[in-house]
Amino acid sequence: MQFNIADLVEHAADTFPEREALVAGDARLTYRQLDLRATRLAHHLANAGLGRGAHVGIHAYNCAEFVESMYAAYKLGAVPINVNYRYVEDELRYLYGNADLVTVIHQRRFAPRIAAIRGELPNLHHFVVIEDASEEDVAALGSIDYEAALASGSAERDFETRSGDDLYILYTGGTTGMPKGVIWRQEDVIMALGGGIDHATGIRHPKPEELAAKGAAGAPLTTLVIPPLMHGAAQWGTMQSHFTGGKVVLYSETRFEAAAVWTLIEREKVNTITITGDAMARPLVEELARGEWDAASLFVVASSAAVFSPSVKQQFKQHLPNLIIVDSIGSSESGFNGTGMYQGEGTAEGVVRVAPGTDSTVLDENGDPVEPGSNVVGKLARKGNIPLGYYKDPVKTAETFVEKRGVRWAVPGDFARLEADGTIVLLGRGSVCVNSGGEKIFPEEVEAALKSHPDVFDAVVVGLPDERWGEHVTAVVQPRPGAAPKLDALAAHCRKHIAGYKVPRELLLIDEIQRQPSGKPNYPWARAWALEASRKT
């Protein structure tokens, strides 16, 4: 047995065959059933000509079939590729082509978009359709019914020997540019994101069998995965739970609804939820305050990939005083970089402050680790178990994965500061940094201050052109219902939490802020909208 995704899932299925493994919509699967369905699909794909290294696109909302398809590909030594379901034809044409997809497993609703680009992708030759509530025609693709594909596949686990060198690829859009495929060895990504290195203790598990043994030692936890599986946070929330015998509940609605989340928590007796910052946390806590929800089973809220404001955490603690609230930082290019537990402070300062994970630190502009407490703003970096690079992009690989004095580092571009006590304060991506009069202002810090104001429901901060300062800080704000915040009031509030030069100089109100499906801010959209709205004022 290796530190290999399929090996770990199969071992969990053998260890906990009758435990419930996955709940998604109407689907309920034990570990034995989940493994059997993935095995049958893997054989169907093999019979269609797929083998080791083949790239299989999964184009779907959260559903049981998404998880089964991932595991089926890994059983073959093939590589599942995540497809952003919001992409239109031009974006799909790029992603499908760049990823060298040969097969796509898709929900029926996406068939027209796929059919529109199929003729330009000669290597794409096999399609499997997952039924949904739509009635789209799949004749142009010749898609095989998903359940029929499973029925045609063998139930035997007679696959080739797998290894920790098999690949995991995650396509990430980031905040700018076209999506990029981050390539990992599976052993490395399991160490970085899958529990191979315990995040709490920093201890590395020497044997893959220890992950299932860890799950056998106590009662299984039930984890609700809310973000879409097309993002890494959701994939690894699911896989890490499955490696250790936990039960995963997928949020499978096509739109985020806070009441639907609390319904699942109550019905499935959920212990932990995985969210992506304020975009999910704020409506969740406000729904909790309105409803009569039984949340007694819930004891951990874990956020990653987006800012989780202290003011929102404080609201959670008011309603659930014993709740453990955890921030994790990391990226597709580095894996886990650190974690922090909210202690109940009500300040808007320190957007994300964490204890660094194994092999994580902050590098200065020369690529050297900074001294704790030096007040140097550098870049978050991680060594050790890190990716091989970007798929078919040696230039970006060289920019992100750098070697200094014989040590190879993953440096995705997140600015950070190493504090005197050894904690890391995450400041944000340089690509969305506002440069005002030579001062670098990180949007996440200003957004956290804004969202702690009672009249602000959501906020995104961008830089707009300024004749004197180059750029000025502009707040795009979605007010709470019935509220009409003014710039002077918000600026005065922000000055209590951040330096004066970071305070917004312009306020633009909007009915609803657009975010990416992961919950991350959509900065390109926000800046384009703000430019147009500013011209009209």
Protein Blocks (a to p, Z undefined) as FASTA:
>chain_A
ZZdfklmmmmmmmmmmmbcfbdghjbccdfklmmmmmmmmmmmmmmnopaehiacddddd
ddfklmmmmmmmmmnopacddddfkbcfklmmmmmmmnopabdcddfklmmmmmmmmmmm
mklmbdcddddfbfcdfklnopacfklmmmmpcfbdcbccddfkbccddddebjndjddd
ddddfklmmmmmnopacfklopacfbfklmmmmmmmpccdddddfbdfkbmklmmmmmmm
mmnopacdddfbfbdcfklmmmmmmmnopabdcdehjklmmmmmmmmmmmccdfklpmbd
cdehiacdfklmmmmmmmmmmbccddddddfknopabdcddehiabfghjbacdddehia
cddfkopacdehklpacddddehjadfbdehilklmmmmmcceehiacddehpacdddfk
opacdfbjfklccceehiacdfklmmmmmmmpmkbmbdcddddddfknopacddddddde
hiacdfklmmmmmmmmmcfklpcfbdcddfbdcddfkopacfklmmmmmmmmmmmZZ
